[in-house]
Amino acid sequence: MRLRNKKWARPWLVEHADLVIDQEHAVALQGKWQTIFAAEQPIHVEIGTGKGQFIIGMAKKYPSINFIGMEIQDSAVAVAARKAFDDETDLPNLKFIYGDGAGVETYFTTGEVSKIYLNFSDPWPKTRHENRRLTYKSFLSGYQAVLPKGGELEFKTDNRGLFEYSLYSFAQYGVTFMPDGLSLNLHQDSEKMLDNVETEYEQKFSEQGFPIYKFTGSFD
């Protein structure tokens, strides 16, 4: 869902270019992302970070991991980054990219990213839009290009149709299930919820009683 345009977003992004990396700078950082973080540690990327609740929560929970939230909407990435900037917790392990997730392999070299998160992506339900789904084979190829062997892909959605399509797409592409990496109702599994960090959509839909589907797999 596209956010309403926020007039302050573009000027704020320019002013905070050290926190939100624009597309041109992100391409130039390919293979050099560790240089912009305070510590050299594994990099995890969320594609389609929205208003940032998940990626900020993860950065707080796991300070020994560097996190990058990618977002194509200027208003959304500005909201997310400002939320992180204003947070009382210092987050030297968090950056954002204002750019297109379709070109993830243009931002990172092979093995530079340890894990990718896809959270509540647009389901693009019409068949003619299949190639826009973030679990379509061309996107999977890009993820595989930046992850190391055994690198993880984590996917969450409330949309059963997209989840079923994605499972088929993963299987066709050869993405291997991680042990206990499949959940058809995540919020009913107390053990898996211990480490779960919610997105805005996840919180909203789970409160309305919708099941949350989750898959974690790896590229071999």
C-alpha positions as CSV (number, residue, x, y, z in Angstrom):
1,M,0.0,0.0,0.0
2,R,1.4,3.4,-1.1
3,L,1.7,6.0,1.6
4,R,0.3,9.5,1.1
5,N,3.0,11.8,-0.2
6,K,4.8,13.7,2.6
7,K,6.2,17.0,1.6
8,W,9.0,16.8,4.3
9,A,10.3,13.4,3.0
10,R,12.6,14.4,0.2
11,P,14.4,17.2,2.1
12,W,14.7,15.0,5.2
13,L,16.3,12.2,3.1
14,V,18.8,14.6,1.6
15,E,19.7,15.9,5.1
16,H,20.2,12.4,6.4
17,A,22.0,10.8,3.5
18,D,24.3,9.0,6.0
19,L,21.3,7.0,7.3
20,V,19.3,6.6,4.1
21,I,21.5,5.7,1.1
22,D,20.1,6.8,-2.3
23,Q,20.2,4.4,-5.2
24,E,23.3,5.9,-6.9
25,H,25.3,5.7,-3.7
26,A,24.0,2.2,-2.9
27,V,25.3,1.0,-6.3
28,A,28.7,2.5,-5.6
29,L,28.8,0.7,-2.3
30,Q,28.6,-2.8,-3.8
31,G,31.1,-4.9,-2.0
32,K,31.9,-2.1,0.5
33,W,28.8,-2.1,2.8
34,Q,30.8,-3.0,5.9
35,T,32.7,0.3,5.6
36,I,29.6,2.4,6.5
37,F,28.7,0.5,9.7
38,A,30.4,1.0,13.1
39,A,31.3,-2.7,13.3
40,E,32.0,-5.4,10.7
41,Q,29.3,-8.1,11.3
42,P,26.8,-10.1,9.2
43,I,24.4,-8.1,7.0
44,H,20.7,-8.8,6.9
45,V,18.4,-7.0,4.3
46,E,14.7,-6.5,4.4
47,I,13.2,-5.8,1.0
48,G,10.2,-3.5,1.2
49,T,10.7,-2.2,4.7
50,G,7.6,0.0,4.8
51,K,7.4,2.2,7.9
52,G,10.2,0.3,9.5
53,Q,8.7,-1.4,12.6
54,F,10.3,-4.8,11.7
55,I,13.8,-3.6,10.7
56,I,14.1,-1.3,13.7
57,G,12.9,-4.0,16.1
58,M,15.5,-6.4,14.6
59,A,18.3,-3.9,14.9
60,K,17.5,-3.4,18.6
61,K,17.1,-7.1,19.3
62,Y,20.3,-8.2,17.4
63,P,23.0,-5.6,17.8
64,S,25.6,-8.0,16.6
65,I,24.0,-8.0,13.1
66,N,24.0,-5.1,10.6
67,F,20.6,-4.4,9.1
68,I,19.6,-2.7,5.9
69,G,16.0,-1.8,5.0
70,M,15.3,-1.3,1.3
71,E,12.2,0.7,0.2
72,I,11.2,2.2,-3.1
73,Q,8.7,4.8,-1.7
74,D,10.3,8.0,-0.5
75,S,7.6,8.7,2.0
76,A,7.8,5.2,3.5
77,V,11.6,5.2,3.8
78,A,11.6,8.7,5.3
79,V,9.0,7.6,7.9
80,A,11.0,4.5,8.8
81,A,14.3,6.3,8.9
82,R,13.0,9.2,11.0
83,K,11.5,6.7,13.4
84,A,14.9,5.1,13.8
85,F,16.7,8.5,14.0
86,D,14.3,9.6,16.8
87,D,14.4,6.4,18.7
88,E,15.9,6.6,22.2
89,T,18.1,3.6,21.3
90,D,21.3,4.3,19.4
91,L,21.3,2.0,16.3
92,P,24.7,2.1,14.6
93,N,23.8,-1.3,13.0
94,L,20.9,0.1,10.9
95,K,20.9,1.7,7.5
96,F,18.3,2.2,4.8
97,I,18.4,2.1,1.0
98,Y,16.0,4.3,-1.0
99,G,15.9,2.2,-4.1
100,D,14.4,-0.6,-6.2
101,G,14.4,-4.1,-4.7
102,A,14.3,-5.6,-8.2
103,G,18.0,-4.8,-8.5
104,V,19.3,-6.2,-5.2
105,E,22.2,-7.8,-7.0
106,T,23.3,-4.3,-8.3
107,Y,23.8,-3.2,-4.7
108,F,25.6,-6.2,-3.2
109,T,28.2,-8.7,-4.2
110,T,27.9,-12.4,-3.8
111,G,28.0,-13.4,-0.2
112,E,27.8,-9.8,1.1
113,V,24.3,-10.4,2.5
114,S,23.7,-13.3,5.0
115,K,19.9,-13.2,5.1
116,I,17.0,-11.6,3.2
117,Y,13.6,-10.8,4.6
118,L,10.4,-10.4,2.6
119,N,7.6,-9.2,4.8
120,F,4.0,-8.8,3.7
121,S,4.9,-8.0,0.1
122,D,2.3,-6.9,-2.4
123,P,0.5,-10.1,-3.6
124,W,-0.1,-8.8,-7.1
125,P,-3.0,-11.3,-7.5
126,K,-3.6,-11.0,-11.2
127,T,-1.8,-13.6,-13.3
128,R,-0.5,-11.0,-15.7
129,H,1.4,-9.4,-12.8
130,E,3.1,-12.6,-11.7
131,N,6.5,-11.3,-12.5
132,R,6.1,-8.4,-10.1
133,R,5.7,-10.7,-7.0
134,L,8.9,-10.6,-4.9
135,T,8.9,-14.5,-4.9
136,Y,8.9,-14.7,-8.7
137,K,11.9,-16.6,-10.2
138,S,13.7,-13.4,-11.5
139,F,13.6,-12.0,-7.9
140,L,14.8,-15.3,-6.5
141,S,17.7,-15.2,-8.9
142,G,18.7,-11.8,-7.6
143,Y,18.5,-13.0,-3.9
144,Q,20.6,-16.0,-4.8
145,A,23.2,-13.8,-6.4
146,V,23.9,-11.8,-3.2
147,L,23.6,-14.6,-0.6
148,P,26.3,-17.1,0.2
149,K,25.8,-20.8,-0.2
150,G,23.3,-21.7,2.5
151,G,22.2,-18.0,2.9
152,E,18.7,-17.7,4.2
153,L,15.4,-16.2,2.8
154,E,12.6,-15.5,5.3
155,F,9.1,-14.8,4.0
156,K,6.0,-13.7,5.9
157,T,2.5,-12.9,4.6
158,D,-1.2,-12.9,5.6
159,N,-2.1,-13.7,1.9
160,R,-2.8,-17.4,1.5
161,G,-2.8,-17.2,-2.3
162,L,0.6,-15.5,-2.3
163,F,2.0,-18.0,0.2
164,E,0.9,-21.0,-1.9
165,Y,2.3,-19.5,-5.0
166,S,5.6,-18.7,-3.2
167,L,6.0,-22.2,-1.9
168,Y,5.6,-23.5,-5.5
169,S,8.1,-20.9,-6.7
170,F,10.6,-21.8,-4.0
171,A,10.3,-25.5,-4.8
172,Q,10.7,-24.9,-8.6
173,Y,13.8,-22.7,-8.0
174,G,15.4,-25.2,-5.6
175,V,15.1,-23.2,-2.4
176,T,15.5,-25.7,0.5
177,F,13.3,-25.6,3.6
178,M,15.1,-24.9,6.8
179,P,14.4,-27.3,9.7
180,D,11.0,-26.3,11.1
181,G,10.9,-23.5,8.6
182,L,7.3,-23.6,7.7
183,S,4.3,-22.1,9.7
184,L,0.7,-21.9,8.6
185,N,-0.4,-20.0,11.7
186,L,2.7,-18.3,13.2
187,H,1.0,-16.6,16.0
188,Q,-0.5,-19.8,17.3
189,D,3.0,-21.3,17.8
190,S,4.3,-20.0,21.1
191,E,7.8,-21.3,20.6
192,K,8.3,-19.6,17.2
193,M,6.8,-16.4,18.6
194,L,9.5,-16.1,21.2
195,D,11.9,-14.6,18.6
196,N,9.3,-13.1,16.3
197,V,9.5,-9.4,15.5
198,E,6.3,-8.1,14.0
199,T,5.7,-5.7,11.1
200,E,3.0,-3.1,11.1
201,Y,0.8,-5.3,8.8
202,E,1.5,-8.4,10.8
203,Q,0.4,-6.8,14.0
204,K,-2.8,-5.4,12.3
205,F,-3.8,-8.6,10.6
206,S,-3.0,-11.0,13.5
207,E,-5.1,-8.8,15.8
208,Q,-8.0,-9.2,13.3
209,G,-7.6,-13.0,13.6
210,F,-6.0,-13.7,10.2
211,P,-3.4,-16.4,10.2
212,I,0.2,-15.4,9.5
213,Y,2.2,-17.6,7.1
214,K,5.9,-17.9,7.4
215,F,8.6,-19.7,5.4
216,T,12.4,-19.9,6.0
217,G,14.6,-21.5,3.4
218,S,18.1,-21.4,2.0
219,F,19.9,-21.4,-1.4
220,D,22.2,-24.4,-1.7
